[in-house]
């Protein structure tokens, strides 16, 4: 599945380069205009990152999120600073089909595991951002500012007891570069954990990058910046993904 993504600051569509708020590009379209276009071109699932909420949970853009979901006829998964059960509840009540949890999932697996039991593992996505160092896949946390010292495999093993279903995995070195994703990373993870639907994120800059992920076993491909910059369209990406 192709999953178009937008990031929001103050209700505006933006992109950060490798998670750096100081390296921000702001686009002129409204978030609803982008989602309308993506749905028209065939998107069946959308992704949203609330960067205000990620920085300060008291500034979560719930009104914008509610309006977007209400006016968008396909499911939207939402991430950005999910730190408490209340954050999960607020976003599910706002209409998100899945809540994407990053640093908190790494720091407090028992807590997040309890949310999965309560709200259903189908509604929780773990966002695991990795730095590949010497072949080991270490997870970065706190907006990529800190190395957790834990590998992605160790975290996934912990969550197996909670019936983990969805993992959004980003190779940090690829994010925002438009130079392709870490194909071998996704192939290896999908092979080792076949019961999990992995979403590949970061680096998609062309249809060739989409094509390279076919056959890796990933369940979804997150595409953000390249759609905003007209490198490809959702329709083209879907057609490429569905080719035999």
N, C-alpha and C positions, 0 to 999 in steps of 0.2 A: 504493500500500500504506500502511495505517495502522500506525505503529510506536510502540507504547506504551513509555514510558521511565520508569525510576526511577534516582534518585541515592542512593548509599549512603555513610554515615559510620558506622564502627564497627558494621557489620551492620544499621544502622537506615535506614529510608526517610526521606529528607530532601529539601527543596528550598532552593536558594539563590536569592536575588533578584539577578539580573544578575551571577552568579558570586561574590558577596560572602559569604565564610564568616561574617561578623559578622551577616548578615541571613539566618538559617537557620530554617526551619520543620521540625519533626520530627513524623512521623506515627506512629500507633500500630500500623499493620499491619506484619507481617513482610514482607520482600521476596518470600518464596515465596507468601504469601497474595495479594499483588498480581499476581504472574505467573500464578498459578492462575486468578484471576478474569479476567485479560486473555485468556488462552488459551481459557477457557470461552466468552468473548464473541466469539471468532473471530480473535484476533491470530495472524498467521502469521510474524511477526518481532518480536523484542523488543530493547530497547536498555538498556544499563546503564552508568552512570558511577560509577567507583570514586573517590570524592573523597578518601579517605585516600591511595590510590595516587597521585592527582594531586598531592597536597601533598608526599608522601614515598614514593618507590617502594619503600623497604624495608618500608613498612606496607601494601602491596597486600593486599587482602582475598581471597587466593587460595582459602582454605578455603571461605569463603562463596560465592565465585564457582563453584567446582567443584560444590558441593552444589546451587546454584540450577540450573546447566546440566544436571546429572544428573537432576534431578527436574522439568525443564521440557521438554515434548515438541516445542517449536518452537525455531528458531535464535535465538541471542542474540549481538548485537554489543556489544563492550565497549571503553570508552575510559577515560582518566584517567591522565595522566602517563606515556605510552608514550615512553620516551627511548632505549632500547637494543634491540638485536636480541633480547636475552634476555627483555625485557618482551613482545615480540611472540610469541616462542616459548612462554613460560609460559602466555599467555592462549589461544593456539591449542591447546596441549596440554591446557589445562583444559577445552576443548570449545567455545570461542567460534567462531562461524562467520566473524566478521570482527573485526578489531582497528581501533579508531578512533584516528587519530594526528593531533594538533593542532600545537602549537608546534614540535615537532621536524621536522615535515614542511615548515614554513616556513623554519626555520633551517638545515636540513641536507637539501636535496632529493636530493642524490646518494646519501646514506646511505639515506634512506627508499626511494628508487628501487631501490636494490640489494635491499632487503627485498621489494619488490614482485616483482622478478624471481625471487627465491629462493622465496618462499612463494605467489606468484600474486597478481596485482592484484585478483582477485575477493575476496581475503581481507583487503584493506586499504581502509579508508575514510579519506579526508582530511577532518578537521574544520576548516573554515575559517570563522572568526568575523570578521564585517566591521563596520566603521564606515563608513557612507556619508557622505562629506564632499565637498560641491560636485559631486556626481554621480559621484565616484570611490570605489571600494569597497576601502578599505584594510583589510588583515588585522591584527587584534590578536593578540598572543601573551602567554604567561606569565600565564594566568588573566585575560586582558583588561587587564592592567596596562600593557602596552606596545604602541605602534603599530609594526609591523614596517616601515612605509614602502613595503610591497609591495602591489600590488593583487591581488585574487583572480584576475583574468584572467591576470596574469603568472605566478602559481604554477601555474595549470592548464596553461598552455602548456608550462611546464617538465616537467610530469608526463605530457604526451601521449606522450613517447618511452618511457615505462614502461607504456603501455597502461592509464592510469588509467580506472577504471570507476565508482567511488563517491565522491561528495563530500557531506558533511553541512555545510550552510551555515546559519549563524545570523546574523541581523541583531541585533547586540548591543542596540540600542535597543528591540527588541521583546521580548527574553527575559524571561520571568516576569511580563509585564505583563497577559496575557490580553486584549490589545486588538487582536488580529489580526496577521498576518504581512506581510512586505514582498512582496506579490504580484508587483509589477513586477520586483523583483530576480530572483525565481525564473523568471519568464517570459523575461526577457532572457538569463539564464545558460543555461537549457534550450534556447533558440533558438540561441545562439552555440556551444554545445558539445553537440550532440544525441547524441553517442555516450556521454555521461556520465549516470549516474543520480543526480540530485540529491535529497537528503533535506532538506526544508524544516523548519527548527527555530526555535522561539521565537514566543510570542505567541498560540498557539491557545487561545482561550477559549470558543468556541461552535461549533455546527455550521455557522453562517454563515461562520466563518473557514476551516473545512475546505472548504466549498463554493467559497469564493473562490479556492482553489488548484486546483480542477479545471480542466483545460484549459491549465494553465501549462506542462505537460510534466514536472513533477517526478515522480520515481519513488516517493517516500515522504514521509510527513508524520509527524514526531516529535511526540508529544503526551505531556506530563508532568503539570504542575501541575493542569490543568483536569480530568484524570481523577481525581487524588487528591482534588480538592475537589468532585467530583460535578457539575461543570458539564455534562458529557456522559459517555457510556459508550463503550467500544470498539465495541460492537455498533452503536450509533447512528452513530458516526463512519464505520465501514466501510460501512454502508448509504448514508450521505450521499455518500461517496467513489465508490461504485459506481453511483450514479444516472446515467442517460444525460442 
